[in-house]
Amino acid sequence: MDELNDEVQQAARIALMEWQADISKNSYTRDNDLIHTVQFSLPNTFSTFNAELEAFGDAVASRLEPLVNENNLSANLPHLDEYDALGERIDKVKHHPSYIEAGDIIYASRLLAKMAKPGGLVECLSLLFLSSQAGEAGHNCPIACSAGIIRVLQRVPDFPDKAFYLEKLLSPSFQTNFTGAQFLTEIQGGSDVGQNAVRAEHDQKEGWRIYGEKWFCSNAGANLIFITARYDQTVQGTKGLGLFLVPAEWKGKKNHYRLRRLKDKIGTRSMATGEIDFCGAHAIPVGSLEEGFHLVMDNVLHLSRLFNAFCVLGMARRAYTIARAYAKYREAFAHPILDYPLIRENLARIKAENAAMLAAIFATARLQDQLDIGEWPNQDGKLLLRLLVNIQKYLTALYSVEHIHHALDVLAGNGTIETFSSLPRLLRDCIVCENWEGTHNILRMQVLKDILKYDIDQIYITFMQGEFAKLDVTSKHTQLLAEKLNEFERELSQFRQLNPELQSLNIQFIVDRMAILYCALMLLIEAQDQKEKNKSASKLDCYQYFYILHIADKKIHYDQAYLDLITRIISTE
């Protein structure tokens, strides 16, 4: 009997070893739908860029994820050394060697180097999507911060040592580059930036100095810090805020700020977040003082939200890969659990929703690149992109947390064990990302403000109607989706008749509907292309399920056609 038990347990252990080997395979080449999305987005450069993605995809699954898992162990998390051996104040954030190794892999992908010129966002974010399959990894948030600094410095003229800073930020070597940070939040307000009290004072001899406390400082050990500070104490609100660059070192010496402590966060724990006191830190104004807040909103925060969407989708996609592979190798009641319809339904929903949101966020990145290089002659392009990024930051974060949670469900008790898979860490990281760069309600209210001030709802409808020209108008999918857009346009008119308090409640439905319809349309456009060029219906199946889940009026019919659909969706990775 003991021998029989040993055989049963050993067979189960071998199956888990096969599962581990499976999920260590290339994160890019195993995902044919992703390959199609990148090719669809970059038709002119795909043949050369594809090799970079293949190389990085291999590194992410086989080398990066194990390093990040090791770095995220409690004993290996970052810590603060306030003083050196001689008692001198140094405020040094110390990291485990695995953090450095992970950074070497991520930055060597040349992810940020893609931003050297306008028009490189799609390539940059394709790599970020793969990098984020290892979670925040201690580096993906700083990458987003660095990208914001790069974008602003490229747009402001006559910035001191601009070429030097850009070269260091764009460098593909973590050992020698500079990383960036964005410090806006103070204890009295996060999203309410107009309450900022940190002040910037001008000294005739030494220039601008920063005084005060910043409460939520991610990448606390950054080389370069973008910080908002009140340059005129008589001007209240955001109009009195300037944007400044604070280098960690000033003329070869530590700049004048102190790290009070590192925060103990629920997730993104490998990335040091602290509270910092600025004690006359030397700073360089970025652009004119008066445009500081707008530089932050239009470039730094806008880009961070776009990066955030790619990050959480990457995390959720990795969770799907882990869960699907587990369901393939794990047996219960004499069958692989992938055979059970409830498991298939769970996985199919994750895949279909992730596919729709990924198609949408890639479409948005393409539009941003086109706007940046002047190839999108849309006078409302800037406003439209702000809307698209805001609604997608909201939806991707909301759904991706659910997706990782339900991927963890597939592993049952094993899914809750930190050392069994990366799922617990991915879930914790994703929860943090959900609340960064604007909570759900902040994003909803920004959309409401833009509807009332800029008629952004009409800009959205006009854009969506134009996108339908890319589809086969005879297709039933096109016709049904077009009807739903027309229906939504009527609902927007009714929404505008509501009083302000009711609008602030109903904006939840409006933002949901905007995001869902945009995701559906972008996925349908990709699905049509995939079917024509690759003879694959993978994305069309995902579209049909997404439509059933979120757009169709009828309740789900749990019939054979439904079972066949969810089975087809998970039959491919």
Steps between C-alpha positions, in 0.01 A plus 500: 500500500785738585657434162172577328467825693856591411430439132186715506678786674803474276278512191338817633840650573624415150190667354581816695858489374366482145276798578800699626696415187204605285461845658874560462465505121530819295233750610483652152522213253235296686245779448395503133233761562759738646729441203214594269423814703859620477516424127167678450631802693846514340467373142811686379744404776364166622751283313793652689326575831361147527846358571537739796166387640592133459826549688340700780201264525739214565683697769179605678370149564826312552722755677313813607207345686718278725715802590196711581354220712826482696521876538143514635569268793462686829869468587603649163282812486662846477608666822623844597853568625481845658867527597832366377767333714630837621159635596457719195144534375465317166130397473591213272239253375665159496381216276562127483729386212199342327354849458808611308494188282133554420571861407780391270259274308218754472705801394712292261182450295549865391147571612562865590746546215197467269391842625809677368283647224124565478308207356665223704228439757349189342837324497576621853165384634516165320814428701339637817207260456749211503703645787182539707428130473756484781281746695612848595836329563641798687580670170189545289366791706836683485500437124165678471635788709814522287287500186306800630821693565632408155179620336501835679871570449458431128230768489654784701766719338821624659505265798845491667695182421198367310707278268687346795184418693327351196802287417508360855124434506501330159804283572424124473728417794360489854855516634570842348166663420287745698154404623223749560229565757193723527417649840164675505313357800505668841333384820208740460416391147580255226267562209425850632836631380382859543547454876877453457690698763862410419658828400767608255706803600733690273844603617687754289829316546397135510180490296190308599480299824222261608362485855239269651375143519388265226291212631500232228834480324535193280846410375631686802859438394456657156776701334259762366179622662215694343332691782214746523556795732329833569717771349266785599343477846238758406355285220279217624401179323679344207578838338764566764683172441816472296673186378863452604773244439690401815818298434605259775846655482582866455852595394635164613337499844178357640212742446319641800218257574450221754318169472288476811400136456396240242133402486377145557268459199261217414669458161781631277715426803826462307474866401590737783228751589571750775429829670751773424579835664645761265731730691604757243567251221643658187251489213469603137168639374355302210344725237344824620385502860142574395468189281628255761169335586402466135834338418428246772143426391552501123824303497608339825165381638356429156794278410503329840137400454574359156796304640287384792244348263768300317649388833181359650407328174843335496451380856156358420626332185772327701240390754294348219803312364582359844140398571431349159819293512416387853153390387663300222731304732297484821266201532195467724256209496699329222488794260716806430305785656508677163238245395246650738271764344508733802880518479480561127246778550716671761807491276309599187367813668847604611644447152217671311491809721879528503506470119241775459678740732837424342367575151362829633813614681721416200262705283537789743879473497493509119291817508740657751796424275316642199414816690856540626651482151229712338337224294158523663334822381224493762444838664343324798771232517649614829163507674397166352822334613454635851155340507617169353790472743283590801223251423751225428708564808174450690374188322834319466576538871150400610484188282863393539472475879194279447684296237799426721269417790306251287819356352609437858168319555602241240797403717277483811707474819825486304411838352526667840857386564759770430774250411283277278442751220519872432119538518481641857766758413332588171171553684661724762688699237187544291297628797758773551495590130121519517530785751797681347471788254133567575244285677188386317293789630764761414511371143122493474472858623771615257294354216189677630688829518623456142150416377357817650792727407623362166214283366740207507206262469424632153867482404494137612188415299638666185827310534327167557274549200806566286668180619211292370624579148778247563248217533295290261165680510317184391618307805237433766762577766558845351130573469414394854787699651407809295145475636636494854709811433190680370313391811779636719491833318134533600588410859762776503234754401281384788797514736555867422147581621569375852580729793866516614465253788329241283762553230774424754329166573410409144848581370590150623280348230621749237869426559436126507310516173758721330779262595310181414390621156849628418657167603245306297551707187879484514490123557258451211731698269793278600286185472403585143866554408609178671238295320588650160878473533561211740185295438451494876175565687663524842426869547158473342409238760627732773297784351182292492543405865582858601183614322291235678643596839479877478290626209224256402154562644416133544604292796764235444363171372704214640453284193732296277587803288615685813707204615657466155589871500678503835676175408634652177621809684720305741611242243778740399725706718 
